Structures are given as C-alpha cells and as structure tokens.
Amino acid sequence: MSGKPIQLTFQMSRSKGAGLRAGALRVKEFVREALKTALEGCEMDRETVAKELSRLVGEQVSVHSLNNWVADGKGDRRIPLEFAAALAAITGDKRILQAALERAGFMVLSADEAAIYELGLVTAEKRRSRKREQRVWERIGI
C-alpha cells in the first residue's frame, strides 16, 4: 500500500435527508416553545419537574437548567435527547418530541395512537388483499 492519502466522499444523494432544504431541521425554537407549553400545562412546578427529571435520567438537573432551556434569550441552550424524552413523560406532553422530529418526517405517537395506527395498517392490508383476491377470481372467471 502506498503512503498516498485517500479521500473518502459521502454522496449526499444517498442520504435520507437529501430532499430536505438546508436548515430545515433547525428546530430549537420549536422545541423551546413546546417545552414552555408543556411546563405551563403541567400540574407540577419547575422545581418538582427538575427533581423528577434528575431521577429519570440519573443525572442532576437543576431548575436553572430547565429555566435556561425555555428562556428566549438563551437560544444556545439545548435539551439533550434523553432529557426531552423524560420531559415528555413527566409532563405527559409529546409536543416536545414532535417539535424535534416531525419536520424530519417522523411521527410521535402515544401508545394508544400507535395501536390505532397499527389497526389502520392491518385494515389497509386486508383491503389490498381483498382486491388481489378479487382480481384472481376475475381471471378464473367465477
């Protein structure tokens, strides 16, 4: 092998995100607003939310961190993903996760919504199957 360096390239056309416009996933403002809304609608005060968040993620999270995440002037403060998941569980508000994921084309469903979605998939498959069966019967001439 020669000592000549090789440059590897990444073809963006193969990236699943190639169809998204530049900056399309800049969602921190949406996540911050969703967290604000979740905290306002939550029955717990921020101090209690911070304690429960610390318990769930196994790391100390202060109420000051929580306040910084929702402060308009603290745009450089980002919520770690596992904290966002825990905050959604604590507040019962999935909009925190929706704000981060839906712009990329992903849906966030509750367990009940996921069951309804699955039922829809099963129903759609049954309909496709019935149509295939009907075409076969028509070919047979019965």
Helices and strands as residue ranges (DSSP letters): G 12-14, H 28-41, H 46-57, H 63-70, H 81-91, H 95-101, G 102-104, H 111-140
